[in-house]
Amino acid sequence: MASKSNPVRDLSRRERQIMDVLYQEGSATAALVMDSIPDAPGYSAVRALMRILEEKGHIKHEKVGPRYVYSPVLSREKAKKTAMKHTLSTFFHGSVSQAVSALLDVSADDLSDEDMERLQAMIDAKRNSGG
């Protein structure tokens, strides 16, 4: 089994697509995964990729009736934190302020006054907690 210390970097494009479906759905059969990814390979290829993901320690399965139902090993919350740490280190040299600035640049038109107030409240709470 591959190391779980760097789950983002050791995924191929297809494996990432499969993981995206599993995180969106919570759990899924290979058939649902195949139907959910763009330009999907055949069913056998999807099953093979899911077997590889299981060997790497990213997903697990349980037998439900005649089908295998797959789900991520890491919780969605933990996966989000891992992906964010990877994104911060890869694209922003670890700088949270650079990442937030980039997010604000791409989403400024979509942020409501309520969103801005919520963001400010989070910043204030973090500042007041000393961390």
C-alpha positions in Angstrom: 0.0 0.0 0.0 1.3 3.4 -0.9 2.0 6.1 1.7 -1.0 8.1 2.7 1.2 11.1 3.5 0.7 12.7 0.1 -2.7 11.7 -1.2 -3.0 14.4 -3.8 0.3 14.0 -5.7 0.1 10.3 -6.4 -3.2 10.4 -8.3 -3.6 10.3 -12.0 -6.2 12.5 -13.7 -8.6 9.6 -13.9 -8.0 8.6 -10.3 -8.7 12.2 -9.3 -11.9 12.2 -11.3 -13.0 9.0 -9.5 -12.1 10.5 -6.1 -14.1 13.6 -7.0 -17.2 11.5 -7.7 -16.8 9.6 -4.5 -16.4 12.7 -2.4 -19.4 14.3 -4.1 -21.6 11.2 -3.7 -20.2 9.9 -0.4 -20.1 6.4 -1.9 -20.8 4.9 -5.3 -20.7 1.8 -7.4 -18.2 1.6 -10.4 -21.2 2.0 -12.7 -22.2 5.3 -11.1 -18.6 6.5 -11.2 -18.4 5.6 -14.9 -21.6 7.5 -15.6 -20.3 10.6 -13.7 -16.9 11.2 -15.2 -16.4 12.9 -18.6 -15.3 10.7 -21.5 -15.2 7.8 -19.1 -13.2 4.7 -20.0 -15.0 1.4 -20.1 -16.4 -0.3 -17.1 -13.5 -2.7 -16.7 -11.0 0.2 -16.8 -13.0 2.1 -14.1 -13.0 -1.0 -11.9 -9.3 -1.4 -12.5 -8.7 2.2 -11.5 -10.8 1.8 -8.4 -8.8 -1.4 -7.5 -5.6 0.7 -7.8 -7.1 3.5 -5.6 -8.0 0.8 -3.0 -4.4 -0.6 -3.2 -3.1 2.9 -2.7 -5.2 3.3 0.4 -7.5 6.0 -0.9 -10.8 4.1 -1.1 -12.5 1.1 0.5 -15.4 -1.0 -0.6 -18.2 -3.1 0.9 -20.3 -5.6 -0.7 -24.0 -4.6 -0.9 -26.0 -7.3 -2.5 -24.3 -8.2 -5.7 -22.4 -4.9 -6.0 -19.3 -3.4 -4.5 -19.9 0.1 -3.1 -16.8 2.3 -2.8 -16.2 5.2 -0.5 -13.2 7.4 0.4 -11.0 6.4 3.3 -10.3 10.0 4.3 -13.3 12.0 5.5 -14.3 14.9 3.3 -13.1 17.4 5.9 -9.6 15.8 6.2 -9.4 15.6 2.4 -10.3 19.3 2.1 -7.5 20.2 4.5 -5.0 18.0 2.8 -5.9 19.4 -0.6 -5.7 23.0 0.7 -2.3 22.5 2.2 -1.1 21.0 -1.1 -2.6 24.0 -3.0 -1.1 26.5 -0.6 2.4 25.0 -0.9 2.3 24.3 -4.6 0.8 27.6 -5.9 1.2 30.1 -3.1 4.5 29.2 -1.4 2.5 28.5 1.8 1.0 32.0 1.9 -2.6 32.1 3.1 -2.9 35.8 2.2 -1.8 35.2 -1.4 -4.4 32.4 -1.7 -7.2 34.5 -0.2 -6.2 37.3 -2.5 -6.4 35.0 -5.5 -9.8 33.7 -4.4 -11.1 37.2 -4.0 -9.8 38.1 -7.4 -11.7 35.3 -9.1 -14.9 35.5 -7.0 -15.2 39.2 -6.2 -18.3 39.6 -8.4 -20.0 36.6 -6.7 -19.5 37.7 -3.1 -22.5 39.2 -1.4 -22.3 41.7 1.4 -23.3 38.8 3.7 -20.3 36.7 2.4 -18.0 39.6 3.0 -19.3 40.0 6.6 -18.9 36.3 7.2 -15.3 36.4 5.9 -14.6 39.4 8.1 -16.1 37.7 11.1 -13.9 34.6 10.5 -10.8 36.9 10.3 -11.8 38.7 13.5 -12.4 35.5 15.4 -9.1 34.1 14.3 -7.3 37.3 15.3 -9.0 37.3 18.7 -8.2 33.7 19.4 -4.5 34.4 19.0 -4.0 31.9 16.2 
